[in-house]
Amino acid sequence: MINLTGFPDAVFYEPEALNFPLGRELKAKYGYLPWHEIQSHNGIPEMQKSENREFAQLKRHLIVGVRKTHKYVPNHKVSDWLVPYTSSGCAAMCLYCYLVCNYNKCSYLRVFVNREQMMDTLIRRAKASLVPQTFEIGSNSDLVLENEVTGNLPWTIERFAEGGAGSITFPTKFSMVEPLLKLRHGGRTIFRMSLNPEEIIRKVELGTARLSERIRALNEMCEAGYKVGILLAPVIMLPDWEKMYAELIETMKAELTEKVKRQAFIEIIFMTYSYVQNIINTEAFPGAVSLFDKERMTGRGRGKYCYKETPRAEGEAFLRKRIANSLGAMPVLYVV
């Protein structure tokens, strides 16, 4: 897992961020680090001009700013809405990360300090809905990792439980859930853990929690009364992928608690890859696993690639059969 004792190594901040309580808290917490003033978190010239091979070093930087975009986007999976929230980007280095498509090599962790404004908007939207809505607050970042920097998750979960309606949800690849276990969450938070075979975690999801740690965290969150889900995501068709995912599903059968197996749902997401990711990975991680498969993949527009219809359909059938045989009571909500 990522060595958080060495992160961050420097802070780049918008001056306006220090007008907010969280901004001042972060200044006090990381005051021993160099702080560099920037005009905007969206454009830091020295980072934009850096070489692709510097990608891993850029991930060590923390960006502190004020979120100005608050547009809710309709979603029709686990959540009803994708919500801009307290962070974007990430300090981990998954070789397939879709954030690289959006931010190129500048997909480092950005935290936004105007959390009160965002929470007030979220609560108003939730309470104004005629039927209970679910709000995805972690689509642009990993909030469990962000929480190690900001402490935002306990604040978020309890504040929404007290004043909101419906549910909030977020996914993670990290296991640092101890601060969340004793919160007054009111059943309004859906915790979703991303699982992949251990070999893929080690070779592709660089800097994230190992499989055993993720399963432990999922079990603990369920025992603490949270609603829980599992993402098999992204499914990557590496050589021997059937063997790896069959072993993963058997590990889930053996190590998930009976409570999780009764209550959890599954989301299955096949990998989308891009030309930008391939270039950065080639230069930043020479010798890393190659994720582009010209035999199985096809263009999807704007430099992106996805699995062709036939291998993807075969993959879905394989996973559904294995899940039904080993985790029969656990529903698959969707496959994309």
C-alpha positions as CSV (number, residue, x, y, z in Angstrom):
1,M,0.0,0.0,0.0
2,I,1.1,3.6,-0.5
3,N,3.6,4.9,2.0
4,L,1.6,7.8,3.5
5,T,4.5,8.7,5.8
6,G,6.2,10.2,2.7
7,F,3.1,11.9,1.3
8,P,2.8,14.7,0.6
9,D,6.2,16.1,-0.2
10,A,5.0,19.6,-1.1
11,V,1.8,21.6,-1.2
12,F,0.6,23.8,-4.0
13,Y,-2.3,26.0,-2.9
14,E,-4.7,28.7,-4.1
15,P,-4.4,31.6,-1.7
16,E,-8.2,31.7,-1.4
17,A,-8.1,28.2,0.2
18,L,-6.7,29.7,3.4
19,N,-9.9,31.7,4.0
20,F,-11.6,28.4,4.8
21,P,-11.3,26.5,8.1
22,L,-10.1,23.3,6.4
23,G,-7.5,25.3,4.4
24,R,-6.1,26.7,7.7
25,E,-6.1,23.2,9.3
26,L,-4.1,21.8,6.4
27,K,-1.6,24.7,6.6
28,A,-1.1,23.9,10.3
29,K,-0.9,20.1,9.6
30,Y,1.6,20.4,6.8
31,G,3.3,23.6,7.7
32,Y,6.7,21.9,7.8
33,L,6.5,21.3,4.0
34,P,7.2,23.8,1.2
35,W,4.0,25.6,0.2
36,H,3.9,27.0,-3.3
37,E,1.2,29.6,-4.3
38,I,-0.6,28.9,-7.5
39,Q,-3.3,30.7,-9.5
40,S,-5.5,27.7,-10.1
41,H,-5.6,24.0,-9.2
42,N,-6.6,23.4,-12.9
43,G,-3.3,24.7,-14.3
44,I,0.0,24.5,-12.7
45,P,2.6,25.4,-15.4
46,E,5.6,23.6,-14.0
47,M,3.6,20.4,-13.6
48,Q,2.0,20.6,-17.0
49,K,5.5,21.1,-18.6
50,S,6.9,18.1,-16.7
51,E,7.9,14.9,-18.5
52,N,5.8,11.8,-18.5
53,R,8.6,9.9,-16.7
54,E,8.0,12.3,-13.8
55,F,4.5,11.0,-13.3
56,A,5.2,9.1,-10.0
57,Q,7.0,12.1,-8.5
58,L,4.0,14.4,-9.4
59,K,1.8,12.0,-7.5
60,R,3.7,12.9,-4.3
61,H,2.4,16.5,-4.4
62,L,-0.8,17.7,-2.7
63,I,-2.9,20.5,-4.3
64,V,-5.2,22.6,-2.1
65,G,-7.9,24.7,-3.7
66,V,-11.5,25.8,-3.8
67,R,-14.0,23.8,-5.9
68,K,-15.9,26.1,-8.2
69,T,-17.8,23.4,-10.2
70,H,-20.9,22.1,-8.5
71,K,-22.9,20.6,-11.4
72,Y,-24.7,17.3,-10.5
73,V,-24.6,14.8,-13.3
74,P,-27.4,12.1,-13.6
75,N,-26.3,8.6,-13.1
76,H,-28.2,5.3,-13.3
77,K,-26.1,2.7,-11.6
78,V,-25.8,2.5,-7.8
79,S,-26.4,6.3,-7.5
80,D,-28.8,8.7,-9.1
81,W,-26.3,11.6,-9.2
82,L,-22.6,12.1,-9.6
83,V,-21.6,14.9,-7.1
84,P,-18.5,17.1,-7.3
85,Y,-17.1,16.8,-3.8
86,T,-14.0,17.3,-1.7
87,S,-11.3,15.9,-4.0
88,S,-10.3,14.9,-7.4
89,G,-7.3,12.9,-8.6
90,C,-5.4,10.4,-6.4
91,A,-2.0,9.7,-4.9
92,A,-2.1,6.0,-6.1
93,M,-1.0,5.0,-9.5
94,C,-3.3,2.5,-11.1
95,L,-2.1,1.9,-14.6
96,Y,-5.6,2.1,-16.1
97,C,-6.9,5.1,-14.0
98,Y,-9.6,7.0,-16.0
99,L,-8.5,10.2,-14.2
100,V,-5.4,10.2,-16.4
101,C,-7.7,10.6,-19.4
102,N,-9.1,13.7,-17.8
103,Y,-6.0,15.2,-16.3
104,N,-3.2,13.6,-18.2
105,K,-0.1,13.3,-16.0
106,C,-1.6,15.9,-13.6
107,S,-3.9,13.4,-12.0
108,Y,-2.4,14.1,-8.5
109,L,-4.6,14.6,-5.5
110,R,-6.4,17.9,-5.3
111,V,-8.4,18.6,-2.2
112,F,-11.1,21.3,-2.0
113,V,-11.6,23.1,1.3
114,N,-15.1,24.6,0.8
115,R,-16.7,21.4,2.1
116,E,-19.4,23.3,4.0
117,Q,-20.7,24.8,0.8
118,M,-20.7,21.5,-0.9
119,M,-22.4,19.7,2.0
120,D,-25.1,22.4,2.3
121,T,-25.9,22.0,-1.4
122,L,-26.0,18.3,-1.1
123,I,-28.4,18.3,1.8
124,R,-30.7,20.8,0.1
125,R,-30.8,18.6,-3.0
126,A,-31.4,15.5,-1.0
127,K,-34.2,16.9,1.1
128,A,-35.9,18.5,-2.0
129,S,-36.2,15.2,-3.8
130,L,-39.6,13.7,-4.0
131,V,-38.2,10.2,-3.7
132,P,-35.0,9.1,-1.9
133,Q,-31.9,9.7,-4.0
134,T,-28.4,8.2,-3.8
135,F,-25.5,10.6,-4.4
136,E,-22.1,9.4,-5.6
137,I,-19.5,11.6,-3.8
138,G,-16.4,9.6,-4.8
139,S,-16.4,9.4,-8.5
140,N,-13.4,11.7,-9.0
141,S,-11.2,10.5,-6.2
142,D,-10.7,7.8,-3.5
143,L,-12.2,9.4,-0.4
144,V,-10.7,6.8,2.0
145,L,-7.3,7.9,0.9
146,E,-8.3,11.6,0.9
147,N,-9.5,11.1,4.5
148,E,-5.9,10.5,5.6
149,V,-5.1,14.0,4.5
150,T,-8.3,16.0,5.4
151,G,-10.4,13.9,7.9
152,N,-13.4,14.7,5.7
153,L,-15.1,11.4,5.7
154,P,-16.3,11.3,9.4
155,W,-17.4,14.9,9.0
156,T,-19.3,14.0,5.8
157,I,-20.9,10.8,7.0
158,E,-22.2,12.2,10.3
159,R,-23.3,15.6,8.8
160,F,-25.3,13.8,6.0
161,A,-26.8,11.4,8.5
162,E,-28.0,14.3,10.7
163,G,-29.4,16.5,8.0
164,G,-29.7,14.7,4.7
165,A,-32.2,12.3,3.1
166,G,-31.6,9.3,0.9
167,S,-28.0,8.0,0.7
168,I,-24.4,8.9,-0.2
169,T,-22.0,6.4,-1.6
170,F,-18.3,6.1,-2.5
171,P,-15.9,3.4,-3.7
172,T,-12.4,2.7,-2.5
173,K,-9.3,0.6,-3.0
174,F,-8.0,1.4,0.4
175,S,-8.5,-0.2,3.8
176,M,-8.1,2.6,6.4
177,V,-11.6,2.4,7.6
178,E,-11.0,2.5,11.4
179,P,-12.1,6.2,11.7
180,L,-15.5,5.3,10.1
181,L,-16.5,2.2,12.2
182,K,-18.0,4.0,15.2
183,L,-19.7,6.9,13.4
184,R,-23.4,7.7,13.6
185,H,-24.0,7.0,10.0
186,G,-27.8,6.3,10.2
187,G,-27.6,3.8,7.4
188,R,-27.3,6.6,4.9
189,T,-23.9,5.7,3.6
190,I,-23.2,2.9,1.1
191,F,-19.6,1.8,1.3
192,R,-18.3,0.1,-1.9
193,M,-15.0,-1.8,-2.1
194,S,-13.2,-2.4,-5.4
195,L,-11.7,-5.9,-5.6
196,N,-9.3,-7.4,-8.2
197,P,-7.1,-10.5,-8.2
198,E,-4.0,-10.1,-6.0
199,E,-1.7,-10.3,-9.1
200,I,-3.5,-7.3,-10.7
201,I,-3.4,-5.3,-7.5
202,R,0.4,-5.9,-7.2
203,K,1.3,-5.2,-10.8
204,V,-1.4,-2.8,-12.0
205,E,-3.1,-1.0,-9.0
206,L,0.2,0.5,-7.7
207,G,0.1,2.0,-4.2
208,T,-3.3,0.5,-3.2
209,A,-4.3,-1.9,-0.5
210,R,-3.8,-5.6,-0.9
211,L,-6.7,-7.9,-1.5
212,S,-6.8,-9.3,2.1
213,E,-6.8,-5.8,3.5
214,R,-9.7,-4.7,1.3
215,I,-11.8,-7.7,2.3
216,R,-11.1,-7.1,6.0
217,A,-12.2,-3.5,5.6
218,L,-15.3,-4.5,3.8
219,N,-16.2,-7.0,6.5
220,E,-15.6,-4.4,9.2
221,M,-17.8,-1.8,7.5
222,C,-20.6,-4.2,7.1
223,E,-20.4,-5.3,10.7
224,A,-20.5,-1.6,11.7
225,G,-23.9,-1.4,10.0
226,Y,-23.0,0.2,6.7
227,K,-24.7,-0.8,3.5
228,V,-22.0,-2.4,1.3
229,G,-21.3,-3.2,-2.3
230,I,-18.4,-4.8,-4.3
231,L,-17.0,-3.6,-7.5
232,L,-15.2,-6.1,-9.7
233,A,-13.5,-3.3,-11.4
234,P,-11.9,-3.0,-13.8
235,V,-11.9,-6.5,-15.1
236,I,-8.7,-6.8,-17.1
237,M,-8.3,-9.6,-19.6
238,L,-4.6,-10.3,-19.0
239,P,-3.2,-13.8,-19.9
240,D,-4.7,-16.3,-17.4
241,W,-7.5,-13.8,-16.5
242,E,-10.0,-16.6,-16.1
243,K,-7.8,-18.3,-13.6
244,M,-7.1,-15.1,-11.7
245,Y,-10.8,-14.1,-11.5
246,A,-12.0,-17.6,-10.6
247,E,-9.5,-17.5,-7.7
248,L,-10.7,-14.1,-6.7
249,I,-14.3,-15.2,-6.5
250,E,-13.3,-18.3,-4.5
251,T,-11.4,-16.0,-2.1
252,M,-14.5,-13.8,-1.7
253,K,-16.5,-16.9,-0.9
254,A,-14.0,-18.0,1.7
255,E,-13.2,-14.7,3.3
256,L,-16.2,-12.5,3.1
257,T,-18.4,-12.7,6.2
258,E,-21.9,-14.3,5.9
259,K,-23.4,-10.9,6.6
260,V,-21.6,-9.4,3.6
261,K,-22.6,-12.3,1.4
262,R,-26.2,-11.7,2.4
263,Q,-26.3,-8.0,2.0
264,A,-23.8,-6.9,-0.6
265,F,-24.3,-6.3,-4.3
266,I,-21.8,-6.5,-7.2
267,E,-20.9,-4.1,-10.0
268,I,-18.9,-5.4,-12.9
269,I,-16.9,-2.9,-15.0
270,F,-14.6,-4.0,-17.8
271,M,-11.5,-1.9,-18.3
272,T,-11.4,1.1,-20.7
273,Y,-7.9,2.1,-21.7
274,S,-6.5,5.0,-23.6
275,Y,-3.7,6.2,-25.8
276,V,-2.7,8.8,-23.2
277,Q,-2.5,6.2,-20.4
278,N,-0.4,3.9,-22.6
279,I,2.1,6.7,-23.4
280,I,2.5,7.7,-19.7
281,N,2.8,4.1,-18.5
282,T,5.4,3.3,-21.1
283,E,7.6,6.3,-20.1
284,A,6.9,6.4,-16.3
285,F,6.8,2.6,-15.6
286,P,9.1,0.9,-18.1
287,G,8.7,-2.8,-17.8
288,A,5.2,-2.6,-16.3
289,V,2.4,-4.9,-17.4
290,S,1.1,-4.0,-20.8
291,L,-2.7,-3.4,-20.7
292,F,-3.3,-2.7,-24.4
293,D,-4.5,-5.9,-26.1
294,K,-4.8,-5.3,-29.9
295,E,-6.5,-8.7,-30.4
296,R,-9.2,-8.1,-27.8
297,M,-9.6,-4.3,-27.9
298,T,-11.1,-1.8,-30.3
299,G,-11.3,1.9,-30.6
300,R,-14.0,3.7,-28.6
301,G,-13.4,7.3,-29.8
302,R,-11.2,10.1,-28.4
303,G,-8.2,7.8,-28.1
304,K,-9.9,5.2,-25.9
305,Y,-10.0,1.5,-26.2
306,C,-12.4,-1.1,-24.9
307,Y,-12.9,-4.8,-25.2
308,K,-14.5,-6.1,-28.4
309,E,-18.1,-7.3,-28.2
310,T,-17.3,-11.0,-28.3
311,P,-14.5,-11.3,-25.7
312,R,-16.5,-8.9,-23.4
313,A,-19.6,-11.0,-23.7
314,E,-17.6,-14.2,-23.0
315,G,-16.0,-12.5,-20.0
316,E,-19.4,-11.4,-18.6
317,A,-20.8,-14.9,-19.0
318,F,-17.8,-16.4,-17.3
319,L,-18.0,-14.0,-14.3
320,R,-21.8,-14.4,-13.9
321,K,-21.5,-18.1,-13.9
322,R,-18.7,-18.1,-11.3
323,I,-20.5,-15.6,-9.1
324,A,-23.8,-17.6,-9.3
325,N,-22.0,-20.8,-8.4
326,S,-20.0,-19.4,-5.5
327,L,-21.9,-16.3,-4.3
328,G,-25.4,-17.1,-5.6
329,A,-27.3,-14.8,-3.2
330,M,-25.3,-11.8,-4.2
331,P,-27.0,-9.8,-7.0
332,V,-25.1,-8.4,-10.0
333,L,-26.6,-4.9,-10.4
334,Y,-25.1,-4.2,-13.8
335,V,-22.2,-5.0,-16.2
336,V,-20.5,-2.3,-18.3
